[in-house]
Amino acid sequence: MERPQDWIEHLSQLRAERRACALVVVTGVKGSGPREPGARMIVSGGQLAFGTIGGGNLEKLAIEHASAMIARGKAASESVAYPLSEAAGQCCGGEVTLFFETFPWTRRRIATFGAGHVAQAIGGLAHYLSADLVLIDSREESEVQPPLPRARPYQTLFVDAPEEEIATLPDDTLVLVMTHNHALDLEIIARAIQRDFAYLGLIGSERKWARFQKRLESRGFTRAQIEKVRCPIGVSKNSKEPTAIAISVAAELLEVLSPV
């Protein structure tokens, strides 16, 4: 037998699995209806995932409506009134008002090329950024300085050719380039500017960026491609302390991550 709070546990499980879903609640009943106010169900993957609002055509229409809302990919809520005899073809004869609320459970991705001081400091802010963050580095983990902490709120990826990971990233990824090697930074940037990422930032001074621009131009990249890069990065350029840089960069990233 389901307990009143079971829907919360099911919603939490869907969140843990990152499965987009919608909560549907009976908020009003005029006349006769299949369920009482407060009855609820959860829709995910185009089908009923938990509970019921009474079955029949009303539930079918509600699942279709919830699925259409989920497909939009955004958190949203709305109330819809269903005259049972007219809209749902049910003999109850009353009217049921349903409240729909969607939970996309989507998180943006931040790919940080490099796993040094600043990258680790940014990684430590993953929770505040509400994003999935990965640090990508060409070194062995044992070679990284400072040593990576055992407990980390971010992922790590150690590969021989980090620049090849650019092709695997979704377009809405926020990309940060801050490796231990300027030549590798340049190669990553050269590949990244051929994509249209949500954000592309390069750590470094204006002098470093001026050199990079000349080298990119000599390789045939257009001004429009080169201008995709933000360098220097961060909302403040007054400190070279890793934590201060990380906070400054995080503030800049939040402007991109924040919903319109």
C-alpha positions as CSV (number, residue, x, y, z in Angstrom):
1,M,0.0,0.0,0.0
2,E,1.4,3.4,-1.0
3,R,2.1,5.9,1.8
4,P,1.2,9.6,1.4
5,Q,4.9,10.5,1.1
6,D,5.9,7.8,-1.4
7,W,5.6,10.2,-4.3
8,I,8.5,12.3,-2.8
9,E,10.7,9.2,-2.7
10,H,9.9,8.4,-6.4
11,L,10.6,12.0,-7.4
12,S,13.9,11.9,-5.6
13,Q,14.8,8.7,-7.4
14,L,14.1,10.2,-10.7
15,R,16.2,13.2,-9.8
16,A,19.1,10.9,-8.9
17,E,18.7,9.1,-12.2
18,R,18.4,12.5,-14.0
19,R,15.2,11.4,-15.7
20,A,13.0,14.3,-16.7
21,C,9.5,14.0,-15.3
22,A,6.3,15.8,-14.4
23,L,4.2,15.7,-11.2
24,V,0.4,15.8,-11.9
25,V,-1.9,16.7,-8.9
26,V,-5.7,16.8,-8.7
27,T,-6.3,20.3,-7.3
28,G,-10.1,20.6,-7.8
29,V,-13.1,18.5,-8.5
30,K,-16.6,19.8,-9.4
31,G,-19.3,17.3,-9.3
32,S,-18.2,13.7,-9.6
33,G,-14.6,12.7,-10.4
34,P,-12.4,9.6,-10.5
35,R,-10.1,10.8,-7.7
36,E,-10.2,13.3,-4.8
37,P,-8.2,16.5,-4.6
38,G,-4.6,15.7,-3.6
39,A,-4.4,12.5,-5.7
40,R,-1.2,12.6,-7.8
41,M,0.9,10.8,-10.3
42,I,4.3,11.1,-11.8
43,V,4.9,10.9,-15.6
44,S,8.3,10.1,-17.1
45,G,9.4,8.7,-20.5
46,G,5.9,9.2,-21.9
47,Q,4.3,6.9,-19.4
48,L,3.0,6.6,-15.9
49,A,5.9,6.3,-13.4
50,F,4.1,6.5,-10.2
51,G,0.6,6.8,-8.7
52,T,-2.7,7.5,-10.5
53,I,-5.3,10.2,-10.9
54,G,-8.1,7.6,-11.6
55,G,-7.2,5.9,-14.8
56,G,-9.3,6.1,-17.9
57,N,-9.2,8.7,-20.6
58,L,-8.5,11.6,-18.1
59,E,-5.3,9.9,-17.1
60,K,-4.3,9.3,-20.7
61,L,-4.9,13.0,-21.6
62,A,-2.9,14.0,-18.5
63,I,0.0,11.8,-19.5
64,E,0.0,13.2,-23.0
65,H,-0.1,16.8,-21.7
66,A,2.6,16.1,-19.1
67,S,4.8,14.5,-21.8
68,A,4.4,17.4,-24.1
69,M,5.5,19.8,-21.3
70,I,8.5,17.6,-20.5
71,A,9.6,17.6,-24.1
72,R,10.0,21.4,-23.9
73,G,13.0,20.7,-21.7
74,K,12.3,23.5,-19.2
75,A,10.9,23.7,-15.7
76,A,7.3,24.8,-15.9
77,S,3.9,24.6,-14.2
78,E,0.3,25.1,-15.2
79,S,-3.3,24.2,-14.3
80,V,-5.7,22.6,-16.8
81,A,-9.4,22.0,-16.2
82,Y,-10.9,18.9,-17.8
83,P,-14.7,18.6,-18.3
84,L,-15.0,14.9,-18.0
85,S,-17.9,14.3,-20.3
86,E,-16.7,16.7,-23.0
87,A,-12.8,16.5,-22.9
88,A,-12.3,13.0,-21.5
89,G,-15.4,11.2,-22.6
90,Q,-16.0,9.8,-19.1
91,C,-19.4,9.3,-17.6
92,C,-18.6,10.9,-14.2
93,G,-20.0,14.2,-15.6
94,G,-17.9,16.5,-13.4
95,E,-14.9,18.6,-14.0
96,V,-11.3,17.9,-12.7
97,T,-8.6,20.5,-12.5
98,L,-5.1,19.2,-12.7
99,F,-1.8,20.9,-11.7
100,F,1.2,20.0,-13.8
101,E,4.8,20.7,-12.8
102,T,7.8,19.6,-14.8
103,F,11.3,18.7,-13.5
104,P,13.9,18.6,-16.3
105,W,16.6,17.6,-13.8
106,T,19.1,18.7,-16.5
107,R,22.5,20.2,-15.5
108,R,24.9,22.0,-17.8
109,R,28.4,20.7,-18.3
110,I,31.6,22.6,-17.7
111,A,34.7,21.1,-19.2
112,T,37.9,22.5,-17.8
113,F,41.1,21.6,-19.7
114,G,43.8,21.4,-17.0
115,A,43.7,20.2,-13.5
116,G,46.1,22.6,-11.7
117,H,45.5,25.1,-8.9
118,V,42.9,27.3,-10.6
119,A,41.0,24.3,-12.2
120,Q,40.8,22.5,-8.9
121,A,39.5,25.7,-7.2
122,I,36.8,26.1,-9.9
123,G,36.0,22.4,-9.5
124,G,35.4,23.0,-5.8
125,L,32.6,25.4,-6.8
126,A,30.7,22.8,-8.9
127,H,27.9,22.6,-6.3
128,Y,27.4,26.4,-6.3
129,L,27.4,26.4,-10.1
130,S,24.8,23.6,-10.2
131,A,26.7,22.0,-13.1
132,D,28.5,18.8,-13.9
133,L,32.2,19.7,-14.0
134,V,35.0,17.7,-15.4
135,L,38.8,18.4,-15.3
136,I,40.6,17.0,-18.3
137,D,44.4,16.7,-18.2
138,S,47.1,15.0,-20.3
139,R,49.2,14.1,-17.2
140,E,48.9,11.1,-15.0
141,E,46.9,11.8,-11.9
142,S,50.0,11.3,-9.8
143,E,51.8,14.0,-11.7
144,V,49.2,16.7,-11.1
145,Q,50.2,19.5,-8.8
146,P,48.8,20.3,-6.3
147,P,47.7,16.7,-5.6
148,L,44.0,16.2,-6.3
149,P,41.9,15.7,-3.1
150,R,40.3,12.3,-2.5
151,A,36.8,13.7,-2.2
152,R,35.9,15.9,-5.1
153,P,32.6,17.4,-6.3
154,Y,33.8,17.0,-9.9
155,Q,34.9,14.4,-12.4
156,T,38.5,13.9,-13.7
157,L,39.6,12.6,-17.1
158,F,43.3,11.8,-17.7
159,V,44.0,11.3,-21.4
160,D,47.0,11.5,-23.7
161,A,45.3,13.9,-26.1
162,P,42.9,16.3,-24.3
163,E,42.3,18.3,-27.5
164,E,40.5,15.3,-29.0
165,E,37.8,15.6,-26.3
166,I,36.5,18.8,-27.8
167,A,34.7,16.8,-30.5
168,T,32.8,14.8,-27.8
169,L,31.3,17.8,-26.0
170,P,27.7,19.0,-26.4
171,D,27.2,22.5,-27.9
172,D,25.9,23.8,-24.6
173,T,29.1,23.0,-22.8
174,L,31.0,25.7,-21.1
175,V,34.7,25.2,-21.9
176,L,37.6,26.5,-19.9
177,V,41.2,26.2,-21.1
178,M,44.0,26.3,-18.5
179,T,46.4,23.5,-19.0
180,H,50.1,23.5,-17.9
181,N,51.2,23.8,-21.5
182,H,50.7,26.8,-23.7
183,A,51.1,24.8,-26.9
184,L,48.4,22.5,-25.7
185,D,46.2,25.5,-24.8
186,L,46.6,26.7,-28.3
187,E,45.6,23.4,-29.9
188,I,42.5,23.1,-27.7
189,I,41.5,26.6,-28.6
190,A,42.1,26.0,-32.3
191,R,39.7,23.0,-32.2
192,A,37.1,24.7,-29.9
193,I,36.7,27.8,-32.0
194,Q,35.4,25.6,-34.8
195,R,32.5,24.7,-32.6
196,D,29.8,27.0,-31.1
197,F,30.1,26.3,-27.4
198,A,28.0,28.3,-24.9
199,Y,31.2,29.7,-23.4
200,L,34.9,29.4,-24.3
201,G,37.4,30.9,-22.0
202,L,41.2,30.9,-21.9
203,I,43.2,31.7,-18.8
204,G,46.0,34.1,-19.4
205,S,47.1,37.7,-19.8
206,E,46.2,40.0,-22.7
207,R,49.8,39.5,-23.9
208,K,49.3,35.7,-24.1
209,W,46.0,36.2,-25.9
210,A,47.6,38.6,-28.4
211,R,50.2,35.9,-29.3
212,F,47.5,33.3,-29.6
213,Q,45.5,35.5,-31.9
214,K,48.4,35.9,-34.3
215,R,49.1,32.2,-34.4
216,L,45.4,31.4,-35.0
217,E,45.3,34.0,-37.8
218,S,48.4,32.4,-39.4
219,R,46.5,29.1,-39.3
220,G,43.7,30.5,-41.3
221,F,41.1,31.1,-38.7
222,T,38.7,33.9,-39.2
223,R,38.2,36.9,-36.9
224,A,34.7,35.7,-36.1
225,Q,36.1,32.4,-34.9
226,I,38.8,33.9,-32.9
227,E,36.4,36.3,-31.2
228,K,34.5,33.4,-29.7
229,V,37.3,33.2,-27.1
230,R,37.0,35.1,-23.8
231,C,40.5,36.0,-22.5
232,P,41.4,37.1,-19.9
233,I,38.6,35.3,-18.0
234,G,36.7,36.3,-14.9
235,V,34.7,39.4,-13.8
236,S,37.8,40.7,-12.0
237,K,41.4,40.9,-13.2
238,N,42.9,42.2,-9.9
239,S,44.2,39.0,-8.3
240,K,46.5,36.1,-9.3
241,E,45.6,34.0,-6.3
242,P,43.9,30.7,-7.5
243,T,40.9,30.9,-5.3
244,A,40.2,34.5,-6.2
245,I,40.5,33.7,-9.9
246,A,38.2,30.7,-9.4
247,I,35.5,32.9,-7.8
248,S,35.9,35.5,-10.4
249,V,35.5,32.9,-13.2
250,A,32.6,31.2,-11.5
251,A,30.8,34.6,-11.4
252,E,31.3,34.9,-15.1
253,L,30.1,31.3,-15.7
254,L,26.9,31.9,-13.7
255,E,25.9,34.7,-16.1
256,V,25.9,32.0,-18.8
257,L,24.4,29.3,-16.7
258,S,21.5,31.4,-15.4
259,P,18.2,30.8,-17.2
260,V,16.9,33.6,-19.3
